[in-house]
Amino acid sequence: MFERLLKELKELERTKQVSVPIHADKDGYLDRECPNEDCLFQFKVDEQDWKNLFKDEKIYCPLCKHEATSNSWWTKEQLELAKDQVTKHIKGRIDKAIEQGARDFNAKKSRNSFIKMSMSVKGTKPYHYILPIPSKEEMQLKVQCKVCDAKYAVIGSAFFCPCCGHNSADETFDNSLKEQDSSNKCNFIVFN
């Protein structure tokens, strides 16, 4: 009666991973977050640069220069959304197997028997498609490293290139002045 459910559970047990796609923003940047619990700085990197320039062994935080492997830079929001997507996906596969088992049971019932039984399943959602995780809004300050050409974006200050670790404080400062100047909102306060 529960053969399909048992088969699905065994298949899920053999499943090593479930992929959840992550979308870049409209400018092609991916959300990233420093894995250092004392920092948790959020920034963005150009999606193509992430694939082509960044090394899996070492990525740097633009603020604190923490080093970690490339699979450590997911944002807390991305991880929560991915966990939710995978949970719904697994539950959907189990629900589908239970519903199919009920249909199989009902198809096998005997017409000439004295006792008639049928099975119904309620409250299940037979499948969940994994949806891509959206990106956050774009960040205002875009930087391109003078050493490795990696493009990244930040809010506020950034001091290091996340790709090569180059100290980019001067570039970030210059770019922030250009951004303010181009929007005609450049205000300087002089203290005596």
N, C-alpha and C positions, 0 to 999 in steps of 0.2 A: 504494500500500500504506500510506503514512503520511499520506494526505490529511487525515484527522481531526486528527492530531497537528499538522500544519502549520497547519490552520485554527484550532485552539485556541491555538497559539503566537502567531498574528497577532492573535487576539482579546485575549490577555493583553497584547500590546504596546500595544494601543489603550486598555487599562484605565488610567485616570488614578489611581484610588485604590480601596482596599478599606477599608470601614468596620468597625471593631471596637467593639462597644458596651462601655461601662463602667458597671457597676452601682454604685448608691449603697448605703451601709450601711443597716441596719434603721431608722435614724432619718432617712434621707433625705440623708445627707451624702456628698459626693464627695471622694476622696483627691486631694491636690495636693502639689507639692513645689517649693520655690524653685529656679529655674534657675541661680542664682548658685553656681558651683562652690565658693566659699568658705563657703557657707551650707548649701544643700540641706535646709533646714528643711521638715519634713513637717507638714501640717495638713489640715483638712477644711473644705469650704464646703457650705452648704445647696444642694441641687441646684436648687431653684426660684429661689433668689436668684442662683445662677450664671447661670441663663438670663435672669432678669428685671432684676436690679440691676447686675451686673458689666458693665463696658465692655470690649469686645474690645481696645481700644487700650492699656489700662493696668490691670494688676493689681499689687498690692503684696504683698511678703512680710511676714507678721505679725511676723517677728523682726528682719530687717535692712532692711526697707523697699525692697528691690530692686524695680525696676519692669520689667515685661515685658508683651508682648501675651498675650492669653488662651490662645493655642495653645502657650505655653511652659511651662505648669505641670504637665505630666504627671510622674508619679513614674517613677523608673528601673525599678521593677517593672512598672508599666503598659506602658512602652515595650518591655521585654523580652517580656512576655506577648503584646503585640500583634504584635510581629515574629514570634514563634513561630507565632501563629495564622495570620498572612498567609502565611508560608512553607508551612505545612501545607495551607492552602487552595489555593495555586498548585500545589504538588506533587500534590494530589488531583485537580485539574483536568487536569493533564498525564497522570497515571496513568489517569484515566477515558478520555481520548482514545486512549491506547495500547491499552487493553483493547477499546474500540469498534473501533479499526482492526484488531485481530486477529480480532474477530468478523466484521467486513466481509470480510476476506481469506478466512476459512474459509467464508463463505456463497457466495463467488464461485467456489470451486474446481470444476473440471470433473469430472463423474462418469465420462466415457468416456476419460479420459486415462490413459496408461501409468504416469506418475509422479503419485503422490498426495502432496500437501503440506498441512500445516496449521500454524497458528501458535498458540502459547499464551503467555500472559503470567503470570508469577508474582511474588509479592512486592510487588504494588502495593496501594494503598489507594485505591479508586476515588473517594472524595470526602471532604472534611473540612468539616464545618459550623463556621462561626466562632462560638465561644462567648463570652458576655460575660465581661469581666474582673471578678472579684469585688473587693469593697472590703476594706480591712483592718478590724480590730476598731474599735469606736467609741472616740473620744477622750474623756477624762474631763471636760475643761474646755470648756464651751460658752459662747460670747460672742455678744452681739448689739450691734452698733455703735449708739451713741446718735445718730450723725449721719445715717447712711444706712439703718439697720435691717438691714443684712446680717448673717446668722448664720454663724458659723464655729466650729470646734472645734480645740483644740490640746492637746498634752501639754507641760507645763512652762509657760514664759513666752511671752507674745506681747505686742508693744508697739504694733502698727499694724493697722488694719482692712485686710484684703486687697482690699476693694472700693473704698474712698475714700481710704485712707491716713491716716485720723484716728489720732492717738496714743491708743491704748486701754489704756495701761499701768495707769491707775487702775481701769478696768473689769475688766481681767484679774485684778488683785490682789484687788479686792473679790469677784469671782466665785470665785477660788480659796479665799478665806477662807470664803465661804458653803458651798462644796463640802466643805471640811474640817470645818466646824462641823456640817453636816447629817449627816456620817458619825461624829460624836463622836470624831474622831481629831485634833483640833486641838491641836498641841503647840508651845509656844513655848520657845525656849531664850534665856535672858538672860545676856549676857556682861558682866562687870564690869570 
